[in-house]
Amino acid sequence: MKRLFHPGGSVITGDDLADAVMHYAEALSLRPQVDVVDIPIVKETGLLGRIQILIGGSGRLVCVTAGSAQSELLEPETVDTLRHKALVGTASGRASWTGDGLDSPQFDEFDY
């Protein structure tokens, strides 16, 4: 198991899941994209849960080995999806942003 530290705190997830998130975050940091990933976690209570994390851009993630009495948390489909996205170079359409529209005027009523 690994502990994944993100700007909002930290979570414990499976080794392969944490590695896939880190690999995808690295790939996104090399291009102007962000994405939201949804992974299973072990809550502080020991129960299973899920977390959605915004990764890419200038977000900071740190991953460390975490001792756990629980069995390894596995979700091969999610690992495969994250690895594929990292290799292909595309984030999901709903969460990708390329900076388009920055040159258009916005919030004119707030100009002083």
N, C-alpha and C positions, 0 to 999 in steps of 0.2 A: 504494500500500500504506500501511497505517497500523499504528502500534504502539499496542496497547491495554494500558494499565497497570492491574493489579488488585492486590488485597492480597497475592497470592502471587508477584508478579513482573510480567512483561510478555510479550506475544506479538505477532507480526506477522500480520496478516490483510488481506483485501481492503478497499478503501475502502468499498464499499457494505455489506459485512458489519459492519465496525466502526461505521459510521453507524447501521445498524439495531440493533445491540446497545446503543449509547448511547441511541437514541431509546426503545427498549423499557425500558431501565433507568430512564430519566427517568419514563416512564409508571408503572412499578411503584413508584417512590419516592413518587408522589402518592397511593398507596393502600396499605393494609396487606398487601401481597403480596410474595412473592419467587418466583423461578423459576430453573431451571437451563437455560442455553442451551448448545447444542453447535454449535461452529463450526469450520471448517477453518482451519489455521494453517500458517505456514512455520516449521519448527523452526530452531534455531541452526545445525544441520548443513546447512540448505538443503533438506532433505526435507520433504514435506508430512505433516501430522499433524492431530490434532483436539484440542480442549480443551473441557471442560465448565466453565462458570463460573456460580456462584450470583450472581444479580443482584437488585436491588431492596432494599427496606428501607433500611438506612443504609450499605450498601456503597458504596465509592468507586471509580469508574472514571475514567480519564483517557485521552484518545485524541489522538495526535499523528501528523503525517505522517512516514512512514519511507521513506527512500530505499532502493530495492531493485533489484537487477539482474534479478530474476525478473519474469515477466509477472504481470499483475494476477490475484489469486486470486478466482475467481468461484464462487458457488453461489446462483443466483437463487432456488431454492426456499426456502432458509433465510432469505434476505433477505425474501422475500414473507411467510413464516410469522411472522417477528419483527415486521414492520410490521403485519400483521393483528392479532397479539396486542396490540400497543401501542394500536391503534385500538379494538379490541373491549373491552379492559379486563379480560381474563381470562387468568390464567396457567394452565398445565397443572395438572390436578387433583392429580397426584402431588407437585408441588413447591409448591403454594399453601398458605399458612397465613394464617388470618384472626384468630388469637388466641383462637379458641374453646377453652373448657376451662380458661382461666386461673383461674377461680373455684373449680375443684374441688380438693380436698385431694390432694397428691401427696407421696410419700416421707415418710409419717408416721413411719416407723421412724428417720428421721434428725433429727426434732425433738428439741431438747435442753431 
